[in-house]
Amino acid sequence: MTYFRKLYAGLCLALVFLSSATLATPMPIQPVAATARNKGRETGLPIPRYVSLKAHKARMRIGPSTIYATKWIYMKTGLPLEIIDEYGHWRQVRDDTGTTGWMHSALLSGLRTAVVAPWLTTNAMLRSKPETTASLTAELQPRVLLSLHSCTGAWCSVSVREHSMRGYVRQNMLWGAYPGEMFQ
């Protein structure tokens, strides 16, 4: 073997070793708030960001094209998803369980929704005002789907989808709004 082939083989082995060491490290699934430096190369919008599912039936694929296999089929309009990357008309998304894959942008909407945090062991309180002392409107179990109207960084104005209940939930009890995120 020539010197360059040995060098190349050694570099390949080093890359395999580094890749396997990286894969063994668990990745956090908690969202990371977008900053001005993290912009999507296709849209110029912040990465990561939350969107919702527009389609009644949407395929999550393992790659950014219809030639890639379907990883998961979502059948609930309005589910919140987090966009973590962009490629052409495709968006790499993550759901509230940490599952990631690619969806065509036509399947997604900019309307904000959230689910009551799946990691909660107690119910989230829907209150009449954005105060812990405000009257209780309802107790919401984890994974209840909500429409987001606005967030102050501490509280979000929400309505329970498919019901007429409306109120405020602590922002840290939701998956679909970043900690401290404010929007109208």
N, C-alpha and C positions, 0 to 999 in steps of 0.2 A: 504494500500500500504506500502511495506517495505521501509526502508530508501534508499536502493540502487535503487529501482525502481523510487522513487521520484527524486533522484539525476540524474538518467539517463534521465527521462522525462524533467527535467529542462535543462540539457545539450542539448537535442534535440531541445527544444524551442529556446535556445540561438543560436544554429547553424542556425536554420531557419531564425531567426531575422537577424543575421549577413549576411547570404546569400542574403536575399531580399534587405538589405541595399546596398550591393555591386552591385547587379544587377541594382539598380536604378541609379547608377553613370554612366554617358555616357563614353564610351571607345573611346580614340582617334584612328583615322584610319590612321594617318600619320605614315610612316615607321620609324623604329628606327634602326640606323646603328648597324651592328653586331660587337661584340668585341671578343677578343681571348677567353674569358670565356664562350661565348654562342656558344657551339658546338652541332650539332645534335647527338643524342645518337646512331643513326643508321649509319650515313655516316661520322661523324666527321667534316662535313662542317659547316661553320658559320650559325647560326640561329639568326635573320632572314637573308634571301638572296633572290635575284631575279632570276627567271627562266622564261621560256616562254612555251607556250602550243605547244606541238609537234603534237598532234592528230587533225584531222579535226573535230571530234566530241568527246567531252570529258564530262563525267558526274562528277559533284561535288556532293559528298554525305555528309550526315549529320554525318557520322561516318567512321572510317577507315576499311571498309570491303564492299564487294558487297551485304552483307545482309542488309545494311543500305539504306534507301530511297534516291532517287536522289533529290538534292536540286535545282540544276541548270544544264543546258546543254549548254556548250560552243561550238560554231560552227565556230570559226575563228582561224586558225593556227597562231602562233606567238604572241598571246596576252601575255603581261607580267603578271606574278603572283608572289606574295611574299610568300615564304615558311616560316611558323612561328612555325612549329613543325613537328616531324617525329615519325612514329610508324610502324615498320617493313618496308614493301614496300610502305607504304602510307605516303603522305605528307599533312599536314594541310596547306592550302593556303588561301591567301586573294587577292581579285582583287582590281582594282582601285576605286571601289565604296564602299569598306569596307566589302563586302560579304565574309564570311569565310566558309570553308568546307574542305572535304578531297578528294584527288585525288590519284590514283595509280601513282607511280613514272614513270611507262612506258609511261604515257601520257605527261610527262614534259621533257623539253630540257634545257641544260645549256646555250644555245645561248641567248644572252642578247638582249632584245627589250624594248621599252618604248612607252608610249603614251604621247602626249602633255597633260600637267596637266589638268585634268577635272575641277579643281576649278578655272581656269583662266577665266576672263571675256573679255580678249583681246587675240589676236592671238600671237603665239610665232614666233619670227623672225629666219629664217634659213639664216645663214650668210656664206660668202665664206671663212672666216677665223675666228678663235676664238677671235674676237674683236668686241666691240659694234660699232666701226666705219667702219667695213668691209662692203663690198657691200651686199645688200639684195638679196638673191636668191629666197625666197618665204616666204609668211606668212602662218603659220600652225594653223589651228583651233584646239581647245581643242579636245582630244581623237584621233587625227591622230596617226596611228601606225607607229613607226620608228624602224629601226634596229640600235642598238648601236654598234659602232666599238671600241671606247675608250672614257674615261672621264678623265679630268685633275683635277677634284675637283671643277671647275668653269664652264667649257665648255665640251660638249660631241660631238664627231664626229659621225654623224648619216647619214643614208640614208632613204628616204621615201620609205617604202615598196610598191611594185608594181609600182614604178615609177623610173626614173633614176636620180632623184635629190639627191644630196649629199651636206653636209655642216656641219655647227656647230650651236648648240642651247645651250643657257644657261642651265646649269644643274638643276637649281632650277625651270625650266619650264617643267620638265619631271617627270613622275611617272614611275619608272623603274630603277632609279639610286639614291642612297642615297646622301644626302647633304655631300659634301666634299669627296665622294668616288672616288678613282682613280683606273683605270685599263686599260690595253692595249688589 
